[in-house]
Amino acid sequence: MGIEGNLEKVKRRIEKAAAVSGRKPEDIKLVAVTKTLPPERIREAVALGITCVGENRVQEMLDKYQRLNDLPLEWHMIGHLQRNKVKYIIDKVTLIHSVDTIELAKEINKRAVQAGKRADVLLQVNVSGEESKFGMDPGGVYDFLEQARGLGNVHIRGLMTIAPYTDNPEETRPVFARLKAIFEEIKAAKPPGVDMDYLSMGMTGDYVTAIEEGANIVRIGTGIFGPRGR
């Protein structure tokens, strides 16, 4: 099945999962994960309705950004972001999903000031506690918010997590449910300068479960483009 067929399947599954959680499919933002894909494949996806792409590596994103700058695309940085790379993308990305340290947030704020913009970011939370994953501990989120209070050019818009890989998406449900609970707690607390607008959870193997548990951004690569290398 090509991109068109895959995309239709993904949209149908999003529609069903959104209904389960009492929402409409248009409430869910689909980020097409385009790492390792050539620009031609991305153009094909855009022609089929994709408007938002997510990249994991800064240099790869910069190369594609230059080659696809004629397209009306939202670019999201969804991978781990090193502080020394922030300056290269600050004026190009719509949303950074992977803020996990106050040092990174300070660098984003510094570069955003220089660029004359306010950077929209999500806090990456390592809900599962896996050592192989980036992200702050769930218990550290409120401390982070307190430390970030003076960063006027960083706009915290929500939370992100990556669930453990498993063949059974049901095993990820508690991870997603916990992040949703933290999301709702913060939303109710209304900390200054923070808006809980986005909950970025779910990838190809578990996005249905993530949406059912409250995700409104899903990051899908293989489900749209097929296995890498095809």
N, C-alpha and C positions, 0 to 999 in steps of 0.2 A: 504494500500500500504506500502511495506517495504522500507528499505533504498535504495535499488537499483532502484526501481520505482520512489521514491521521488527524488533521485539524477538526474535521467534522465530528469524528469520534470523541475527541477531547471536549468539544463544545457541548455535545449531547451529555457527556458525563458531568460536566460542570453544571449544566442545567438541572439535572436530576439531583445532584448533591446540594445545590443551592435551594432547591425546593424542600429538601429534607430539613434544612436549617432555617426555613421560613423566609428565604430571600429570593431575589430574581437573579438570573445569570449575569445581567449587566452590573450587578453589585460586586462581581468578582473580576479583578484585574488579572489578565493572563500575561505573564512575562515569558516570552519565548527565549529559552536559554540557547545561546548561539556559539558557545565556546568550541573552537577548532573548526567551525564551519566557514566555508568560503563566502565572500560577499554575494556571489550569484545565488546561493541557496537562501540567503536572507532576503534578497530581492524577490525571490519566488514566494516566500512566506508573506512578505508585505503585500504583494499583489493579491494574496488570498485573504487579506484582512488583518494581518498582524501589525500592531502599532507600537509595541513595546518589546524591547529586547534586553536581555540580561547577559552581561559578560563577567567572567571570573578573573581575568588578568588584564592589568592596565595596558600593557603594550599592545596586546591583541585588540583591545577595545579601541585604542587610538588609531591603529591601522585601519580598522573597519569604519570607524567614524569618518575618517578622511575619504574613504572610497564610497561611502554611502550618504554623504552629507546632502545629497539632493533629495533624500527621502524624509518625510515628516515623522521621524521616529523619536520615541522616548528611549533614552539609554539609562539602564540601571546597572550599578556596580553591585554584584551579588556575592563576589568572592572576597576573601581576606584582603584587606587593604593596608599596605605598608605606609607609614607616615611620609616617607620620602617620595611617594608616588602621588600623594594627594594633589599637589600643584598641577599635575598634568591633566587631571580630569575634573577639577572643581567647576569649571565653566562649561562642562559638556554633559554631565549627568543630571538626570531629573531626580534620582533618588539613590542614596547609598544605603544598602541593606545591612551592612556588616560592621557597624561601629561597636567595638567591644572593650575599649579602654578609654579612660579620660584623656590620656595623652593623644590618642588618635582624634578624639573630639576637639581638643585644643588646636591641633594642627589644621583640622578642617575649618574651624572658626577663623584661624589666622589667614588661611588662604581664601576663605569666603570674603573676609574683610577686604583683602587686596583686590579681589575680583568684583567687589561691589555688589555682592549677592548674599542671600540667606540660603544656606544649604539645608535641604531636606534630608533627614537621615532616619534610619531605624536602628534600634539597639538589638544586637545579636545576643541571644540568651541561650546558653548551653543547658537546656532543660534536662537532658538525659545524663549529663555529667561525664560524657565520653571524653577521655583524654585526647583522642585524635581530632576532636572538633574545637574550633575557636568559639568564642562567646563567653560572656560573663556568667557567673553563677546566679541563679534566680534570686538568691538572698542578697545579692549585691546591686540589684537594679535601683532600689531607692537611694542607696548611697551614691550611685552614679548620678542620678537625677539631681541630687543635692549639690554634688561637685560641679555639675554642668550648668548650674543656675546662671552664672555670669557670662555664659557664652552666647552673646546676643545674635551672632550670625549663624548659629546652629539651631535648626528647628527640628526637634524630635517629634516624629510623626507616627511612631508606633514601634512594634517589636517584630523580630524575626527569629526563627529557629530552624535547625536542620535535625530531623528525627533520625534515630538509628536506622541503618539499612536492614530490611527484613523482607522475607518473601510473603509475610502476612501483614498487610496494612493495619489490621486490627490491633496489632501490638504497638502501633504508634499512637493510638488514640489517647492514652493517658498523657503522653508528652504534649500533644496539641491541646488537650483539655486544660493542662496546667498553665500553659502559656496564655491561653484565653482568659483564665481566671486572673492572672497577673495583669493582663491587659485591661480587664474590667475594673480591677482594684485601682489602677493608676487613673483610669478615665474618671472614676468616681471621686478620686482625691483632687483632681484638677490642679496639678502642680503648675506654677507659672511657667509660661513659655513652652509647654508641652501639650501636644494634641495627640490623643490615641485614635488616629484615623485608619491606620493600616496594620494588619496582622498578616505578615508574610510567612506562610507555612505551607508545606506540601510541594513535592516534586513528582516526577512521572509515576513512581511506584505507590505514592500514598496521598496524592492530592485530593482524591474523593473524600477520604477520611478527614483530611485537614479542613476542607470546606464544611463538612458536616459539623466539625467542632468550632467553626467560626472564622476560618481564614478568609480574607478578602483579597489577598494576592497569592497566586500560585506560580511556581517557577518550573516550567516544563520544557525539556529539551528532547530527550529520546522519544517521548510520546508524540511529538510533532514531526521531528526530523528523522526518526529511526535511529538505530545504533550508530555511533560515530564511525565514520569511515565509509558510510553508504551514501 
